[in-house]
């Protein structure tokens, strides 16, 4: 139908999640169902002709009462590697227009499903920041204190990050 009913925004949050925000607030539309896929293209639920099987998408919700916005979070650790070929995402919803009309909606993407171009999907890549440092933590018992050190092996530095006075008492200490 090619009616703009809202937006879907993809991104990464600071907790190592990929997210998809469905938002129809600006158009006055309401969402009664959402279906979302993020993962390997070979694992996307489609039928033999290639049409998406949104009811089999791993992230789905019925929204009763209807909502104007909804967000899915997918841990990056569950997705294919960030480099080529990346992973695919597809976002589908059932929306209700202010006129009372009900439509199915897809987030526009760069690729269409192979069965009559019904719906879109996109490929997503992200730049994973590599950690150039080897970091260790070390406990030390020195006379009457328990100390925690942050050791940066790459740059050959050590920093005292925590010290706790234990007194000069007999017994054992559990560094955990």
Secondary structure by P-SEA (a helix, b strand, c coil): cccccccccccccccbbbbbbbbcccccbbbcbbbbbbccccccccccccccccccccbbbbbcccccbbbbbbccccccccccccbbbbbbbbbbccccbbbbbbcccccccccccccbbbbbbbbccccccbbbbbbbbcccbbbbbbbccccccccccccccccccccccccc
